[in-house]
Amino acid sequence: MIKLVRFIAAFLTYAVIDIVWNFLPPVMGMYERLHDATGSPREMIGKPPEAWGGAEILSILVFFLLIAFANSYLAIEPAIRENNIFRAVKNSLAIGCAAYATYIAPVFLSIANWPVALVPIDIIIGGCLSLITSTVVTAVALRLQKS
């Protein structure tokens, strides 16, 4: 039951951080400027949220579930077993980078004029989102264990 709570915490933490990050005006502007600079059409950025349908929402939920599972199983739970928050930091950074690289590399290779700068930026962002999620959930869980 406790593992399920930590999984749900990882899911919610990741989802909130990712959604807030992607809708920050400076971040949206960065993506638009990168696409404009390379001549990549703005439509390639994706559909605006108001045009999302069931498939888009389902795909986001599936991604959040999978990344929460990976963070829980490969970063949070091992860190709690070892009572070592640095295990969560290290493992989650690798998980996030791998997850985002798996997405951005094929996009870069398949879409003409995709901004080259977005490849490392997205990989780093994925690593950081995962790292923050797993570190926060692990830190809270370790603190609760001591209480």
N, C-alpha and C positions, 0 to 999 in steps of 0.2 A: 504493500500500500504506500509506503514512504517513497519507494522508487517511482511510483506513478505520480505522486505529488511533485517530485523533482522533475519528472518528464514534462508535466503540465507547466511547471514554473519555467522550464527551459523554452517550451513552445511559446508561452506568452511573452517572456522576456525578449526572445529573438524577434517575434512578430512586431512587438511594439517598437523596438529599436530600429528594425529595418524599415518599417512604415514611416516612422518619424524622419529617419535619415533621408529617405527618398523624396519626401515632400518638403524638405527644407528649401526655401527659395534659393540660397546660394548653391546648393547641390543641383537643383533643377537647372539653374543658369549655367553651371559648369558643363553639364551634359549637353545642353543646347549649344553652347559656344564650341565645344569640341566637335559636335556634328556639323555646325555651320562652317567651321574652319576646314573641314575635310571635304565639304560638299556632299556629305551624306544627308539624304532627306530626313527631315524631322519625323516623318512617319515611321522611320526605322527605329526611333526611340521606343515606340510602343503605343498602344492605344491609351488615350487619356482615361483615368479611372471612371469617369462618368459614362464611358462607352463599354465598360467591361460587362461581360455576360457570365453565365454560369461556368463556362470552360476556363475563363481567366481566373475567376475566383477559386475554382476547384484546384487549378494548377498551383496557385499560390499556397493554398492550404496544404496540399500534398508536399510541396517543398518545405514549408515550415514544419510539418510533421516529421519529414525525413531528416532535416537538419537537427531538429530537437532530439530525435532518436539517436542520431550519430553523436551529438554532444553528450547526451545522457549516458549512453552505453560506452563510449570510447574516451570520454574526458571526465565527466562529473562523477560517475560511479567509481572508476579507478582511483580518482583523487580522494574520494571519501574513504574508500577501503584503506588507502595508504596514509590517510590523514595528511595529505600533502597538496596544497592548493596549486603548487607549481606544476603538478601533473596535469591539472585541468588547463592551465595556461598553455603549456606546451602542446598537449594533444588537441585542444580546441583550435589553436592557431592553424595547425596542419589540416584539420578537418575543414575549416572555413575556406582556407586557401584552395584546397583540393576541390571543394564543392563549386566554388566560383570559377576556378580554372576550367572545370568540366563544362561549364556553361559558356564562358566567354571565348575560349579558344575556337570552338566550332562556329560561333557567331562571327568572329573576326575572319575566319577562313571562308565563310560562305556569303558574307554581305560585302559587296563592293564599297569601297570608301569608308569602311568602318574605322573610326578613329583608333590608331595604334595606341595612343596614350590610355585609352580606356581599358586595355588588356591588363597592364599591371595595376592600374587604379582599382578596377573591380576585384582583382584577386586580393589585393591588400584590404579592401573594404570587407570582403567576405571573411578573411582571416580575423579582422578586428571585431566584426559583429559576433562571430562565433566565440572569440576569446572573451569578450565582455559578457556574453550570455553565460558561458560555463564558469567563468570566474565569479560572477555575482551569485549564481545558484549554488556553487560549491561553497563559497564563503558563508552564505546564509546557513546552508546545511551543516557545515562544520561548527559554526557558532551555536546553532540549536542543539547539536550533539553535546556540547560542553555544558549547556544549561541543565 
